[in-house]
Amino acid sequence: MAASMTVGTGAPPAPGDLSGEGSQGLLDPSPEPKQLPELIRMKRDGGRLSKADIRGFVAAVVNGSAQGAQIGAMLMAIRLQGMDLEETSVLTQALAQSGQQLEWPEAWHQQLVDKHSTGGVGDKVSLVLAPALAACGCKVPMISGRGLGHTGGTLDKLESIPGFNVTQSPEQMQALLEQAGCCIVGQSEQLVPADGILYAARDVTATVDSLPLITASILSKKLVEGLSALVIDVKFGEAAVFPNQEQARELARTLVGVGASLGLRVAAALTAMDKPLGRCVGNALEVEEALLCMDGAGPPDLRDLVTTLGGALLWLSGHAGTQAQGAARVAAALDDGSALGRFERMLAAQGVDPGLARALCSGSPAERRQLLPRAQEQEELLAPADGTVELVRALPLALVLHELGAGRNRAGEPLRLGVGAELLVDVGQRLRRGTPWLRVHRDGPALSGPQRRALQEALVLSDRAPFAPPSPFAELVLPPQQ
């Protein structure tokens, strides 16, 4: 897949300006916000909401005066009628200002960076990228999420490491950044409370796929971190939110444009999510693979995405002269052990026994497996015919693993942290009939007939010659004047 680059529109205000009055200028506020039914009617009929209108709606959501039906109606009106860039910027800012703001030492301002992903299968990039960026001199206050549905959550993966604590106060986060240069924590109720309410409402009102609502949800959580730069991995494909690159590009441009209007330098990478990222899917297995990547080894597609995203972020934040130089710095951090050293520091600082953290980061792959949750049984699937691996479809694989307990159907549901799968083949590789291509790690009984059929259908074979697997990276959308 050939990579390309597009640029957002509009000029950004000075970095860190959250006044909402960048050089583009946001909406002129009305003297008084309108009543909620009037706001809903206005947006329902395709009208444009003022700054006061949007702030009034968000305030009503947070203080409880907005009824559930009114919140749902407004979300659906936004989903059907959309929002322009200025409205989306105001909504993003209002959500960000609905709770506590994270504050850091002034000297850190240019060092503060983060990465966000729209979610995928086997996506363990954050586990590798955060410590690699810390090794390059950045501060990474990563606020992450849990898995829901077929996509995995970064917090769940880290919690497969015994003792790892994702609940950290802002004061504890600052101490973590001082000790390790990075932290990966869950969102507290004090940060962006309005987004938590709207996020839950979107999930039950069929408004999850609204571009303005997605944009405001993602960026509001990042604005409170006080970042100098942000890179967002916008995934497309069968196992992603967006089925094709065109739809993903539309979200990417919106994210970059809204970020620029609020003084946040945002780059958005479009990456394919038709096949799993790397060779492992499942919480503990993905931690093992992340450690392998930080050994300077691991699957090429994972390393490629880590260095590409990290290179863009180092360049965007002024830590590298070009994206290529930034990517080289990230690669060096993986190869020389400095990223792994930062990961060990982060584990110990976030509650993991220092001896265990050291053993995980210095042990062999076999030794690491003994230290992490393990499934009770393993079961291999065999290639049904000769052929070249054209694709291993991520979605059916993830759905079966979800059934086996690797994912959850509702918040708070316990996970089987050792359940997962290892791909034993690469895309482009030639297979002989009867060769093992997948190893499933399970706790329960043998795979059912429907589960085995679904997994076998995930393997797509062709009769063409072997080929080099493509990079998942497709395109980078950059902010203006970059």
C-alpha positions, -999 to 999 in steps of 0.1 A, spaced: 0 0 0 16 33 -11 18 59 16 7 95 10 3 128 29 -25 154 30 -27 186 50 -55 201 70 -69 235 64 -67 267 84 -40 283 105 -34 273 141 -32 297 170 -2 297 193 4 262 208 -13 258 241 -40 284 234 -72 269 247 -91 302 246 -110 291 215 -101 323 198 -74 311 173 -68 329 141 -97 311 125 -121 326 151 -148 304 167 -185 312 168 -196 344 183 -214 337 216 -251 345 220 -259 367 250 -278 338 266 -280 301 259 -313 289 246 -335 264 263 -327 227 255 -358 220 235 -351 250 213 -315 239 209 -325 204 199 -351 218 174 -325 242 159 -299 214 153 -326 190 142 -336 215 114 -300 219 103 -292 251 122 -259 262 135 -254 264 173 -236 293 189 -208 290 215 -232 299 243 -257 273 230 -231 245 230 -217 254 263 -252 256 278 -259 221 265 -227 207 280 -233 224 313 -268 209 314 -254 175 307 -229 178 336 -252 194 362 -280 169 355 -306 193 343 -306 177 308 -329 147 307 -317 114 291 -342 119 263 -329 154 256 -293 142 255 -302 114 231 -323 137 209 -294 162 207 -269 135 199 -292 122 171 -297 157 157 -259 162 156 -255 127 140 -280 135 113 -272 172 106 -236 173 115 -215 202 128 -191 225 111 -155 229 122 -162 258 145 -191 241 162 -171 209 167 -142 230 181 -165 247 206 -180 213 216 -145 198 221 -134 228 242 -166 227 263 -162 190 270 -125 195 279 -134 223 304 -162 203 320 -138 189 347 -103 191 361 -74 202 339 -40 185 343 -12 209 351 25 203 347 58 221 353 62 249 327 95 234 317 77 203 304 55 221 279 74 212 247 80 176 260 44 166 265 31 144 237 6 115 234 -9 90 209 -44 78 205 -58 49 184 -94 45 172 -90 8 181 -81 -25 164 -72 -61 168 -37 -69 182 -30 -32 186 -3 -30 213 14 1 198 8 22 230 27 -3 252 58 2 230 55 38 218 50 54 252 83 42 267 101 47 234 91 83 233 101 87 270 135 73 260 137 101 233 132 128 259 94 132 259 68 132 287 39 109 278 8 112 301 -12 86 283 -49 83 294 -62 51 279 -93 29 278 -106 -6 282 -117 -30 255 -153 -33 246 -166 -55 218 -140 -71 195 -113 -45 200 -88 -48 228 -80 -22 255 -46 -10 265 -55 -9 302 -67 -46 301 -34 -56 285 -13 -39 311 -35 -53 339 -24 -88 328 9 -78 344 4 -87 382 2 -55 403 -1 -30 375 -23 -1 388 -40 20 362 -58 43 388 -35 73 394 -43 108 406 -29 138 387 -3 142 414 7 106 410 8 110 372 33 139 376 55 117 399 53 89 373 64 113 345 93 124 367 104 88 374 98 70 341 89 98 315 56 80 307 25 66 324 -5 48 310 -36 53 332 -74 52 331 -97 82 329 -108 95 362 -143 109 369 -128 143 375 -114 145 339 -139 154 311 -170 142 330 -193 155 302 -176 132 277 -182 102 299 -220 109 300 -222 116 262 -200 85 254 -224 62 273 -254 78 257 -239 75 222 -235 38 228 -272 32 233 -286 58 207 -268 46 175 -248 78 173 -213 63 178 -203 69 142 -209 107 142 -177 125 131 -182 156 153 -190 135 183 -160 112 177 -137 142 172 -149 160 204 -147 128 225 -111 121 214 -96 156 215 -113 168 247 -95 140 266 -62 151 251 -67 188 256 -68 184 294 -34 167 292 -17 200 281 1 184 252 24 201 227 16 175 200 -6 145 194 -6 117 169 -38 98 162 -39 63 146 -72 63 126 -78 27 115 -98 15 85 -108 -19 72 -131 -48 81 -121 -48 118 -121 -10 123 -148 16 129 -144 29 93 -146 3 65 -126 23 40 -98 48 38 -120 76 25 -142 76 56 -111 74 78 -96 103 60 -126 125 66 -123 119 104 -85 125 102 -90 158 86 -116 168 111 -93 158 140 -64 178 126 -85 208 118 -102 210 152 -69 204 169 -54 233 150 -83 256 159 -77 249 196 -39 253 195 -30 216 196 -7 202 169 -23 170 157 -12 145 130 -35 117 120 -21 84 105 -44 63 84 -36 26 90 -51 -6 77 -69 -29 101 -80 -59 80 -55 -82 96 -43 -83 132 -13 -60 140 16 -83 148 13 -120 154 -4 -120 188 -40 -112 199 -51 -113 235 -41 -94 266 -11 -113 281 1 -125 247 2 -89 234 23 -78 264 48 -105 255 49 -93 219 53 -57 230 83 -67 251 97 -85 221 94 -53 200 112 -34 228 140 -61 225 146 -47 190 128 -78 175 92 -87 170 70 -86 140 80 -60 113 45 -45 109 44 -36 146 78 -21 146 70 -2 114 39 14 129 57 23 162 85 40 144 63 57 119 39 72 145 67 80 169 87 97 141 58 119 131 53 128 168 89 137 175 90 158 143 57 175 152 68 184 187 102 197 176 123 168 189 134 158 154 142 178 122 123 154 99 99 125 103 126 102 91 150 114 118 123 110 144 116 74 132 153 66 134 154 79 170 125 57 180 141 27 162 173 33 181 154 34 215 140 0 206 173 -14 196 195 -1 224 173 -11 253 164 24 264 127 19 256 126 -13 276 144 4 305 116 31 305 90 4 304 105 -13 334 106 20 353 69 26 344 59 -9 356 76 -5 390 63 30 395 27 18 387 26 -9 413 45 -39 398 70 -56 421 104 -43 410 118 -78 408 89 -89 385 93 -58 364 130 -66 360 124 -102 352 98 -93 325 121 -68 309 153 -89 310 140 -124 307 137 -146 276 103 -150 258 99 -184 275 107 -169 309 82 -140 304 54 -164 295 58 -181 329 54 -147 346 22 -136 329 -13 -152 329 -15 -184 308 -44 -201 293 -51 -237 304 -49 -253 269 -36 -246 234 -51 -258 201 -37 -255 167 -55 -251 134 -40 -265 101 -40 -251 66 -68 -267 46 -50 -265 13 -18 -254 -4 -15 -217 -11 -1 -183 -4 -14 -164 26 -33 -135 11 -49 -123 44 -57 -134 79 -90 -116 86 -89 -98 120 -126 -96 126 -136 -133 127 -105 -140 148 -113 -113 173 -150 -124 176 -140 -160 184 -115 -149 210 -141 -126 224 -164 -156 229 -136 -174 246 -133 -147 272 -105 -124 258 -131 -95 255 -161 -82 274 -197 -75 264 -203 -49 292 -182 -26 313 -168 -43 344 -171 -79 331 -140 -100 340 -116 -111 314 -96 -143 308 -63 -125 305 -44 -156 291 -68 -163 263 -57 -153 228 -41 -165 196 -7 -166 179 -4 -163 142 21 -189 130 23 -175 95 28 -142 78 8 -126 50 26 -134 17 40 -167 30 35 -200 11 17 -227 31 14 -264 25 -18 -282 34 -17 -295 70 8 -269 82 -2 -252 115 -12 -216 109 -29 -206 142 -24 -215 178 -54 -207 201 -49 -203 238 -81 -212 256 -93 -219 291 -125 -238 284 -133 -269 263 -121 -275 228 -132 -251 201 -167 -257 189 -175 -265 153 -188 -230 145 -157 -215 161 -133 -236 141 -151 -228 109 -150 -191 116 -113 -193 123 -106 -213 92 -125 -188 71 -103 -161 85 -74 -176 66 -75 -164 29 -53 -183 5 -44 -176 -31 -23 -193 -58 0 -163 -65 37 -163 -58 49 -154 -23 52 -117 -16 64 -92 10 36 -82 34 25 -46 30 29 -20 58 -3 -11 76 6 26 73 -13 43 44 -13 80 48 -5 109 71 -28 139 75 -8 169 89 -18 202 104 -14 234 84 20 251 81 39 218 88 
